[in-house]
Each structure stands twice: as structure tokens, then as C-alpha cells.
């Protein structure tokens, strides 16, 4: 089925242009309905982004108002990631049980309650209860947004559409920074509470928007609702032929006979996620094990490079760099949010053109160089406390901006795209939840230890450490991750059945759709 589709693509290319440098399939018009559906689903990710952005500035005022220590600040900032574990681990099974769409609504409702609790907090304990509730909602959102967008998106624009959750994370961070700046002029008692409470507003718009979304066609097929799944696939595919090909591929993955056209069929395979944890963790096949390592590895290195430490503690970093006063510091953080959002928008339009692997290597290399330069600048400033070294201050500001720019070019969006598309259908939701769990664990460890770490080894030393981790991440990406651009979700497994990825890296980066088809020709959709 996949080989027939790719052969048609090849014939179309040959008939439309004799110039081998022209890539005709990229010029297809985007499916507006699929774009709208994934846009709404991806809005759930704005919940995490807003919390990261707003908390970076709110803690300045929370510390003064509630008179809490640096250790309590570390816990307050980073504990959300620990609470996210609960939501992320529950989200996979929940979305397999009640569907992707209702899980999005659940995520928004939980975060809404958490934001209100934080906004009305009267003390540190009350604030931590609000963080707990909000963290569960964020955990749900981080899993379900990329899973839904992956399953709805046509292959030609899957990279772009699956990047949208990261776009909204960045948009949320920027809104959080703007909120900090806007409410910083209010009284100490009121300002930070409004900063946190305003986070409930996106949840309301999200709940209304989700009502217009269809359910994931792959989840519908898992429930045997073949008629409903067909309607969604015809609306979200670039052509009727592509829709029929997707229907055939999903039928085979789910276990529905190819010639079955009933609107509702009895599916013999597991359809509510039973037994998935065993397949993933206890007795995985070699291919599933490689997929799991790839997903966990990319999530780990995304966070271990220090992005949340930079974003959440940017006011402290700029303060250490020599910038004085709340207004200048919060103003520079707004610039960080703006640059981060702008670069992620650029990256989303490159992911389906350049490929996941190439962007990931470029991004992680840039992150490494930025961290090395930032660490050097901060070390120079730290060793000369009585001098104002303007050049070093400027270098620190610029390298923070380049760091978030390089991160948003690849590491940020590609992590969510890659980890959500490589798992087979029966394992996707719960496999993605494991990746998100590692993402949040890593982020939680970094954000809850950053202040203590830089006090122990200096702030420059902390960023030298993150640079070393970023270098290790580049090596992991280079040797372990194959290119996935152009593959359908059902045919993705062929890449992970190969044991010598590093030796084929150049070929994987330049594969055309026709070349990918030759790998599976005569075998139908590959299985993990």
C-alpha cells in the first residue's frame, strides 16, 4: 500500500518536471481542516509555556511577599515538573480509554482549577496545592497534543503540524513574560497573584474550541468505528487517494480486514491500551526497544541541555550578568520570549523540507556553542565582582538569545514531532507518555537544583556542565536517530528494524519518498 502511494508520487514528479532539482510534492496546498484541528489541539501546550514564563518573574515578588527561602523557590519552580509525571503517565491510558478529544478537555479543566488555586493562594502551602493541580493538567496536555496532531496530520505536513505544540509552548512563555511586565507595577500582594491566575483564561477558550474538533481517526479505528474514521480521514488528507491509502494502512495496523467496509466492526485487538506497558517495558521487541530508547533519549537531552533553567531563571541569570533593577531585567526576558517564539515559527516551516535529523544536529550544535560562550562570559563577570565588564554583559545577553534561538530551531519542536511519530499505533499514546515523563523528570531535577548548583560550582560552571550534556546529546542524535521525514506512521517501523543507523546517515537524510518506498516494496506496511 505504501509502495503504491510512493510510486504514484514518483510518476507525478516525472510528469510534472524534468528538472531533478524541483520537489513537486512540497508545493501541495495545505489541508486547512487538518491545520485547524491541530491548531486547536496544540493550544493545550500553551498551558505549560505560560506557567514557565510567568513563574520566572512571579517568584521575584512571591519571595518578597511570602518571605520564603531560595530552596523553597527552587521547589516551587521545579515541582510542577514532578507533578506533571502524574498527568503524563495517566494521559496515555486515559486517551486510549476515552479518546484523544475528551482528554484534551480534561487537561484544560484540570489546569483551569490549578491556575485559580494559585491565583487565590494566601500562603506557600496553598500555592503548592495549586501547583500540584496545575501540574497534572500540564502533564496531560504535553502528551495528548502531539499524539492527536500526529494522528490527524497528513504525511506531507506532519512535521509542520506536529511542531505546533512547541509553537504554543513558546507563545505561552512569551505571554507569561509579558504578564510579568504588565502586572509588576501593581501592589506586591496583588501582582503575582494576577500573573498566575490569568493562566486560567486559555483553558476556557480551549474547551470551547475542542467542541468543533473531530476525534482522532486512528483512535476511532481502534474502537471499530470505521465509518467515523473514514469521514475524518477524507477531511484531513490532501487527496482522496491519500485518504484511502491511510485507511488501508490503519486497517492493517488495527487488524481490520482490508475488504471490510462496515461502519462499525468488532476489533479483536486491544483497543483501550491493555497490556501496552508490558510490550513497551517488560518484553519489547528489538525494534520497540530502539524506538523507546530514541524517544526517551531525545526527551532527556532536550531538557538536560538547560533550557528550562535558562527560561525559568532568566531574571537571575541577567542579574548575575550585571543588569540591575526589576524593569530592565523583566524587559530583557520579554525579548527572550519574543526571539524564542519567532525562531520556532521559522523552524516549523523547515521541518518537512529539511528533515528532522538535520535540524536536530544543527540546533544541538548551536546550543552547545551558545552554552560554552555564555558560561565563559558569566565566569569572567563572576571573577571580577568589583568591575562592570560591559563587553561580557553584552555577550551574556546575546548568547542567551542565541541559545533559545538554536533550541527553538530544532531541539524544541523536533523532540515532540519525532517522539510522537515513531511509536506504532497500539503503543503510541502510552509510549509518548513515557517520553514526556522523562522530559518532566529531567526538567524537574534541573530547575529544582539550579540555584544550589550554581552556588556550589559557580553559575559559569553550571552552564559549562549543561554544555557538556549538549555535546553528548549531539553525539546521540548523530549516531542513533534515523531520518523520519516522508514516512507514513504505519511504515515508520522499517527504520527501526535497521541496526546500523549511523552507517546509513547520509542516505537517510537525502531519502526521497520513492527511495523510502523501495525499502518496503512488496512487504506492505512495516510492523514493529
Beta strands, then each sheet from edge to edge (+ up, - down):
end
